[in-house]
Amino acid sequence: MTPEECLVIYGEAWFERDPARRAEGVRRCCREGIECMRPTLDRMESVGGVSDMSSQRIGSTWATTPADALQPRREGRRGRSGRRVSVEVVTPIEYFHGFFRYSFVWKLPDGSLGPGTDFCEVADDGRMRLITVWPGSDDFPVPSPREH
């Protein structure tokens, strides 16, 4: 699995409403012992932990968004959107020596943006074994998403 294929599966899992299918999507692109670190959350060390975190992160949106509104964007599958929330990969995916990184921007229901960069380690089978999430800041800016 390539890093781009892995990220497509990961993005689809984030927008999956069904908890079992969401966990299965995370399992397809992450090792069972995946470590995920975010500055605002504790360290997670399992597929279930990452799946639960994604559910909590945008779960309130599902309560008010019809299922058919959560469709993938068509422009190269570099983003996904629902009626009230979207995420777009805004940089190339850079890969070397078993690691990759990319930057993304979330657009939240209130119109605010949540930029960041993921730095990931790849296991031998191509799935992620480590995800570190770094928020964008004035010192480490993230490019703006494209206008659609």
Buried (B, 14 or more C-beta within 10 A) or exposed (E): BEBBEBBBBBBBBBBBBEEEEBBBBBBBBBBEEBBBBBEEEEEBBBBBBBBBBBBEBBEEBBEEBEEEEBEBBEEEBBBBBBEBBBBBBBBEBEBEEEEBBBBBBBBBBEEEEBBBBBBBBBBEEEBBBBBBBBEBEEEEEBEEBEEE
